[in-house]
Amino acid sequence: MSRKQRKNKQFYCIHCRQPISADAYGTKHRNHCPFCLWSKHVDELPGDRNCACQSAMRPIAVETRGDGEWAIVHRCEGCGEMKANRIAGDDDELQLLGLILRPLTAAPFPIDHLPMRGPMIPYK
């Protein structure tokens, strides 16, 4: 079976082992798990499936692009390369929110000692 034929089949998540359909809502090249958001280092260029590394890629952040589109930033556990991959329509919303909130829940400094500098203005 060729790589092109394989890339359109079901695969298993490298992290949580869930079966994943290669078809994804909102993206042409599914390469991350919609349940745990982990990925596998499979692409040199988007969709080519030519990367020799093949290591697990940890979701570390969410970026927003100029057009408002969201992408998951992954860091390869094998080679350290970082890549962003647009979210898919079936990605778990709670996992995405948890990823977004992670810097606030694991700040590199104690936030409970920060002085208040006036009233908090709600964002609208």
JOCOR-V713459 format. One record per pair of residues at least 12 apart in sequence whose ideal C-beta (glycine too) atoms are under 10 Angstrom apart, sorted by the first residue. I is the first residue (numbers start at 1). J is the second residue. If there is no record, write none. Layout:
i & j
I & J
I & J
This chain:
i & j
3 & 42
3 & 48
3 & 49
3 & 50
4 & 47
4 & 49
6 & 22
6 & 49
7 & 22
7 & 29
7 & 30
7 & 31
7 & 42
7 & 43
7 & 47
7 & 48
7 & 49
8 & 21
8 & 22
8 & 23
8 & 30
9 & 21
9 & 22
9 & 23
10 & 22
10 & 23
11 & 30
11 & 31
11 & 33
11 & 40
11 & 42
12 & 33
12 & 40
13 & 32
13 & 33
13 & 34
13 & 35
13 & 36
13 & 37
13 & 38
13 & 39
13 & 40
13 & 56
14 & 32
14 & 33
14 & 36
14 & 38
14 & 39
14 & 40
14 & 41
14 & 42
14 & 54
14 & 55
14 & 56
14 & 57
14 & 77
15 & 32
15 & 33
15 & 35
15 & 36
15 & 37
15 & 38
15 & 39
15 & 40
15 & 56
15 & 57
15 & 58
15 & 59
15 & 77
16 & 33
16 & 35
16 & 36
16 & 37
16 & 38
17 & 33
17 & 35
17 & 36
18 & 33
18 & 34
18 & 35
18 & 36
18 & 38
19 & 33
19 & 35
20 & 32
20 & 33
20 & 34
20 & 35
20 & 90
21 & 34
21 & 90
23 & 88
23 & 90
24 & 86
24 & 87
24 & 88
24 & 89
24 & 90
24 & 91
25 & 87
25 & 88
25 & 89
25 & 90
25 & 91
26 & 69
26 & 86
26 & 87
26 & 88
26 & 89
26 & 90
26 & 91
27 & 46
27 & 47
27 & 71
27 & 85
27 & 86
27 & 87
27 & 88
27 & 89
27 & 90
27 & 91
28 & 46
28 & 47
28 & 86
29 & 42
29 & 43
29 & 45
29 & 46
29 & 47
29 & 48
29 & 49
29 & 85
29 & 86
29 & 88
30 & 47
30 & 85
30 & 88
30 & 90
31 & 43
31 & 46
31 & 47
31 & 49
31 & 57
31 & 72
31 & 74
31 & 83
31 & 85
31 & 88
32 & 57
32 & 59
32 & 72
32 & 74
32 & 85
32 & 86
32 & 87
32 & 88
32 & 91
33 & 59
33 & 88
33 & 91
33 & 92
33 & 95
34 & 87
34 & 88
34 & 89
34 & 90
34 & 91
34 & 92
34 & 95
34 & 96
35 & 90
35 & 91
35 & 92
35 & 95
36 & 58
36 & 59
36 & 92
36 & 95
37 & 57
37 & 58
37 & 59
37 & 60
37 & 62
37 & 72
37 & 74
37 & 85
37 & 87
37 & 91
37 & 92
37 & 95
37 & 96
37 & 98
37 & 99
38 & 56
38 & 57
38 & 58
38 & 59
38 & 72
38 & 74
38 & 77
38 & 95
39 & 55
39 & 56
39 & 57
39 & 58
39 & 59
39 & 72
39 & 74
39 & 75
39 & 76
39 & 83
39 & 85
40 & 53
40 & 54
40 & 55
40 & 56
40 & 57
40 & 74
40 & 76
41 & 53
41 & 54
41 & 55
41 & 56
41 & 57
41 & 74
41 & 75
41 & 76
41 & 77
41 & 78
41 & 79
41 & 81
41 & 83
42 & 54
42 & 55
42 & 57
43 & 83
43 & 85
46 & 83
46 & 85
46 & 86
51 & 76
51 & 78
51 & 79
51 & 81
51 & 83
52 & 78
52 & 79
53 & 76
53 & 77
53 & 78
53 & 79
53 & 80
53 & 81
54 & 76
54 & 78
55 & 76
55 & 77
55 & 78
55 & 79
55 & 80
55 & 81
56 & 74
56 & 75
56 & 76
56 & 77
56 & 78
57 & 72
57 & 73
57 & 74
57 & 75
57 & 76
57 & 77
57 & 78
57 & 79
57 & 81
57 & 82
57 & 83
57 & 85
58 & 73
58 & 74
58 & 75
58 & 76
58 & 77
58 & 82
59 & 72
59 & 73
59 & 74
59 & 75
59 & 85
59 & 95
59 & 96
59 & 98
59 & 99
59 & 102
60 & 72
60 & 73
60 & 74
60 & 75
60 & 82
60 & 99
60 & 102
61 & 73
61 & 74
61 & 75
61 & 82
61 & 84
61 & 99
61 & 100
61 & 102
61 & 103
62 & 84
62 & 87
62 & 96
62 & 97
62 & 98
62 & 99
62 & 100
62 & 101
62 & 102
63 & 84
63 & 86
64 & 100
65 & 84
65 & 86
69 & 86
69 & 87
70 & 84
70 & 86
70 & 87
70 & 91
70 & 96
70 & 100
71 & 83
71 & 84
71 & 85
71 & 86
71 & 87
72 & 84
72 & 85
72 & 86
72 & 87
72 & 88
72 & 91
72 & 95
72 & 96
72 & 99
73 & 85
73 & 99
